[in-house]
Amino acid sequence: MSRSVAGLITGRRTKYLIIVFWLAVVALAAPLAGKLTEVEDNEAQSWLPGSAESTQVLDKQAAFASPDTIPAVVVYARSSGLTGADRAKVAADAQHFGQLTELDGQVQGPAVSADGQAAQIFVPLNLGPEGWDRAGTIVDSMRATADAGANGMDVHITGPAGNAADSAAAFEGIDSTLLFATIAVVVVILLFTYRSPVLWLLPVISAGVALTCAQAVIYLLAKHADLTVNAQSAGILTVLVFGAGTDYALLLVARYREELRRHHDRHEAMAFALHRAGPAIVASAATVAVGMICLLFAETNSTRGLGPVAAIGIVVGLAVMLTLLPALLVTVGRWIFWPVRPKEGSPEPTTYGLWAKVGARIARRPRATWITTSIVLAIMAIGLVQLDATGLSNKESFRGNPDSIVGEEVLARHFPAGVGTPVVVVSDAAQAAEVRTRFAATEGIEPSSVREPVVRGGIAYMEGTLTAPPDSPDAYDTVDRVRAGVHAVPGANAQVGGQTAINLDLQRAARHDRNLIIPIVLLVVLVILGVLLRAVVAPIVLVATVVLSFAAALGVSALIFRHVFGFGGADSSLPLFVFVFLVALGIDYNIFLMTRVREEVTRHGTKRAALIGLAATGGVITSAGVVLAGTFAVLATLPLTAFAEIGFAVAFGVLLDTIIVRAVLVTALNLDIGRRMWLPSRLAKVPDELSTKALPEPAEAAH
């Protein structure tokens, strides 16, 4: 950031204009931010790959039933066998469900299991465009009806409507839960970091302004520009804005406090801080934002929608932290650092602090240090063989046993496993008979379940019941066999859909997205680092360290998921999300370190500059990493496995990156590679040693 721009932001009069500007913006943004949940799209299509076969089947199904229609399966069970009174009760409930205003089609059943211990009723419900929000209310009403007079029968509501109700309950209050938990984590960590009872207020207020403004922008884009926002991306937005925004605040405040020890005028000190730290913060935010934008290459709608949502959060957070926060800091004065106010001429504590001592130890044997560290990280990465990121079953998706999952298990014990979650086939009407024959003859499909096709507008529609649980590997294999069979019918244009096919297509799209986007992100980050550091070797080394850090973090996470948390698997999008967050955010800390090292090279030589950079940035970068890890760890408090996995893996990876990779591995590489790290720039010609001192005296770092 240029000195003139920095001076404008922190001017004696213009600082008030900055504050008034943001007050006006947040006043306008707050009502819009409050409406963000109104434009969230949590329906199936918002998560699906647009080109997938199952998505196209959903579009064609609209000719036969509303796309807002999803079935509820009401399950009744008594281990000693259903009595006559039980059967009469179930039949009466079926008649009652037939009068529901949300009914779309015919109630099917009651059907009694072969063992006489269970019965089921199939109720197609049209929940409307707001089905996600209404599912809980309707299902609760149906459950109350089924429970009334059950006289000891077990009653559950499962099927897609039951799953939707439980998912909606899991997401209920997610925005406020994440917001308050994130704020609490940030406040506690900032209190320990700053050791001031008041300084934490300004970064938290600034982060709150950033989140409000970002939510308002996203609301407008979702409302008027077809931006896809769902509960997942909205939740991650909260964590990302507070985590990354607080990181930028920590780095700026640390440099400001450093400059206050060199300047009498706090406005001048902040101008220098912005001028020196601003470019690194901007480059870091740009890396994260561009990394998120790369998600636009994804096939999966939910992943593609997360990209611009996260990028907007980062950009708005950057703007607030580089304008509003400096203006607030220079307005309140030095007292905000109480009880340890930095005074002009006072010594810089980081010069001889913990990280200076760590650097001195690394300097004794840098090559042995980075080789040993790399080997340890590689061993940690071996845990990747335990990662089963092939998707989560309905049961595995929840941390606990919601009613729809218990109902699924009861159904599987007494009825064909796929009841309530049929495989759907659509084809041209002229070839419907042959398609039906191939469909019914497929291994894994209950032949008697495939009835005569329904024909409308030249399209035939048919359903079949799986013999395997609908979210099992056997069911996915059955979908592939059905597709192979019906696709082979000449001229039928047959396509296979249904919930099992949707889950299968999601897994495959996630694998495609991972294989495509990871190389793109690496290339983008490499280019940004090259431009920022004006070197080739340093960017390659830094990207390699972050990739190693990612592999180690995901390897350890896989072991923890399986052997500590007892998760049955991992969401198919987990590797991509963790990679994008860890690489983009991990490069952040390398940027903060390496820009400071680069700043010191010409004055102190490359090796001593590496030690100065670690000593000057070690504390604040570690604090920033703890803040970011803490905010992502908040995701693990939600009752959803996918969020818990993302939260843990990113939190652990950030801590690993800040404490081990950035501090130890990168510093050791800097010391061992020396001036060659800056090839082919002119800094590669600066001698490794310009001084025999291990670290600079405080006065030497002055401008």
HUSULBEL-V328696 format. One record per backbone hydrogen bond with DSSP energy under -0.5 kcal/mol. CO is the residue of the C=O (numbers start at 1). NH is the residue of the N-H. If there is no record, write none. Layout:
CO;NH  CO;NH
//
This chain:
2;6  3;7  4;8  5;9  6;10  8;11  11;15  13;16  13;17  14;18  15;19  16;20  17;21  18;22  19;23  20;24  21;25  22;26  23;27  24;28  25;29  26;30  27;31  28;32  29;33  30;34  32;35  33;36  35;38  35;39  36;39  37;40  40;42  43;46  44;47  44;48  48;301  49;52  52;56  53;57  54;58  55;59  56;60  57;61  58;62  59;62  60;63  61;64  61;65  66;69  68;70  68;127  70;125  71;161  72;74  72;123  73;75  73;158  74;121  75;156  76;119  77;154  78;81  83;87  84;88  85;89  86;90  87;91  88;92  89;93  90;94  91;95  92;96  93;97  94;98  96;99  97;100  100;103  102;126  107;109  108;122  111;120  113;116  116;82  117;78  118;113  119;76  120;110  120;111  121;74  121;123  122;108  122;124  123;72  123;125  124;104  125;70  125;127  128;131  130;133  130;134  131;135  134;138  135;139  136;140  137;141  138;142  139;143  140;144  141;145  142;146  143;147  144;148  147;150  150;153  154;77  156;75  156;158  158;73  158;162  159;163  160;164  161;165  162;166  163;167  164;168  165;169  166;170  167;171  168;172  171;174  173;177  174;178  175;179  176;180  177;181  178;182  179;183  180;184  181;185  182;186  183;187  184;188  185;189  186;190  187;191  188;192  189;193  190;194  191;195  196;200  198;201  199;202  199;203  200;204  201;205  202;206  203;207  204;208  205;209  206;210  207;211  208;212  209;213  210;214  211;215  212;216  213;217  214;218  215;219  216;220  217;221  218;222  219;223  220;224  221;225  221;227  227;229  229;41  230;234  231;235  232;236  233;237  234;238  235;239  236;240  237;241  238;242  239;243  240;244  240;245  241;245  242;246  243;247  244;248  245;249  246;250  247;251  248;252  249;253  250;254  251;255  252;256  253;257  254;258  255;259  256;260  257;261  258;261  259;262  259;263  261;345  264;266  265;269  266;270  267;271  268;272  269;273  270;274  271;275  272;276  273;277  273;278  274;278  277;281  278;282  279;283  280;284  281;285  282;286  283;287  284;288  285;289  286;290  287;291  288;292  289;293  290;294  292;295  293;296  294;297  295;298  299;50  300;304  301;305  302;306  303;307  304;308  305;309  306;310  307;311  308;312  309;313  310;314  311;315  312;316  313;317  314;318  315;319  316;320  317;321  318;322  320;323  320;324  320;325  323;327  324;328  325;329  326;330  327;331  328;332  329;333  333;336  334;337  335;338  337;340  339;341  343;346  347;349  348;351  349;352  350;353  353;357  354;358  355;359  356;360  357;361  358;362  359;363  360;364  361;364  361;365  362;365  365;369  366;370  367;371  368;372  369;373  370;374  371;375  372;376  373;377  374;378  375;379  376;380  377;381  378;382  379;382  380;383  381;384  382;385  383;386  384;387  386;388  387;389  388;390  388;570  393;397  394;398  395;398  397;641  398;400  402;405  402;406  403;407  404;408  405;409  406;410  407;411  408;412  409;413  410;414  411;414  411;415  414;114  416;419  417;470  418;421  420;160  423;464  424;497  425;462  426;495  427;460  428;431  429;432  431;435  432;436  433;437  434;438  435;439  436;440  437;441  439;442  442;445  444;467  445;447  446;449  446;465  447;450  449;451  454;461  456;459  458;429  459;456  460;427  461;454  462;425  464;423  465;446  466;418  467;417  469;472  472;476  473;477  474;478  475;479  476;480  477;481  478;482  479;483  480;484  481;485  482;486  483;487  484;488  486;489  488;490  489;492  492;428  495;426  497;424  498;502  499;503  500;504  501;505  502;506  503;507  504;508  505;509  506;510  507;511  508;512  509;513  510;514  511;515  512;516  513;517  514;518  516;520  517;521  518;522  519;523  520;524  521;525  522;526  523;527  524;528  525;529  526;530  527;531  528;532  529;533  530;534  530;535  536;540  537;541  538;542  539;543  540;544  541;545  542;546  543;547  544;548  545;549  546;550  547;551  548;552  549;553  550;554  551;555  552;556  553;557  554;558  555;559  556;560  557;561  558;562  559;563  560;564  560;565  560;566  561;566  561;567  570;391  571;574  573;577  574;578  575;579  576;580  577;581  578;582  579;583  580;584  581;585  582;586  583;587  584;588  585;589  586;590  587;591  588;592  589;593  590;594  591;595  592;596  593;597  594;598  595;599  596;600  597;600  597;601  598;602  600;603  600;604  601;605  604;690  605;609  606;610  607;611  608;612  609;613  610;614  611;615  612;616  613;617  614;618  617;621  618;622  619;623  620;624  621;625  622;626  623;627  624;628  625;629  626;630  627;631  628;632  629;633  630;634  631;634  632;635  633;636  634;637  635;638  639;399  640;644  641;645  642;646  643;647  644;648  645;649  646;650  647;651  648;652  649;653  650;654  651;655  652;656  653;657  654;658  655;659  656;660  656;661  657;662  658;663  660;664  660;665  661;666  662;667  664;668  665;669  666;670  667;671  668;672  669;673  669;674  670;674  673;676  674;677  675;678  676;679  677;538  678;681  679;536  679;537  681;684  682;685  683;686  687;606  688;607  688;608  697;700  697;701  698;701  699;702
//
